Amino acid sequence: MSKYLVLFATAALFAASPASAQQGAGDYPNRPVKMIVTVPAGGGVDTVTRMVTDRMRQRLGQPFVIENRGGAGGNIAAQEVFTAEPDGYTLMASQPAPITTNAVLYKKLNFDPTAFEPVGIMSTIPNVLLVKNDFPATTAQEFMAYVKANPSKLNYASQGPGTTSHLTAELFNKLAGTKLVHVPYKGTAPALNDLVAGHVDLIFMQLESAIKLHEGGKARILAVTTEKRIPSLPNIPTMIEAGVPDFISDTWNAITAPPKTPAPIVAKLNAALNDVLNMSEVQEQFGRSQLQPGGGTPQQMAEIVKNDTKRWGEVIRAANIQQIE
């Protein structure tokens, strides 16, 4: 896994303790907390959020009411949370985009992504290189040789402009000096349908969806895009091993609060989140979904957001990705 695990592995040392987190938070929460999710029901962020908030309810004594506000890459939900009262009773669960890359991808945002208060990372998700079943290369090394021998002849699917799958492929183009042709889709399902049908050559995407096709013999995972090999795929090399230095791409799901939410409330939420992520039952549930627990302090999340904004912003500019109206 990536450098993020170094941060998460130290969460127990740095995360706020229950006692210190409650100091200054009064009787919060004393009524239900609204959790606005940036994707429709059933999406990856939604699934993780429901796993986590069900246990946070037990920890904090109040229900977390899930409201799905999908659309515009998470901007619709983000705008609603941005303008909410900063009292801890309206929170956002999101993928990275609305608090990182959307500031570069969209011509205009009605919120400031840098002003949200980080609460914590819920989960991290490895990305992989998935190719169609009859792709000529059968190993990561063969893939690299084939791609370089066929510039501009191979196409890659994405879940849409500016998505992780799109930016990861452009990062690959940048680091490997290749030119894959982009074929954008409106979501994961149509992209994978065309990959399985052989209409596109490959996709960089999250492990939890790719592994089902890999195990079912409908497509093949040739490499993982994390720093180290993934335990569930011990025989699959990293892209770094395949000869692309510094090629790391994974994604995460996180909780943020409106700007100026009091630090004691953020700390109390963070402590509850870390407690939940340390539960063996949650770790087992995450493992079955090919997820890895996040955790850590709000400050550690802020650093991840800052680094990802810089890294992917550079990819967007280098690839001349057109801004979205």
Beta strands, then each sheet from edge to edge (+ up, - down):
strand 1: 33-37
strand 2: 64-68
strand 3: 90-94
strand 4: 117-132
strand 5: 155-158
strand 6: 181-184
strand 7: 202-206
strand 8: 219-224
strand 9: 250-257
strand 10: 292-295
sheet 1: 2+ 1+ 3+ 9- 4+ 7-
sheet 2: 2+ 1+ 3+ 9- 4+ 8-
sheet 3: 2+ 1+ 3+ 9- 4+ 10-
sheet 4: 5+ 6+
end
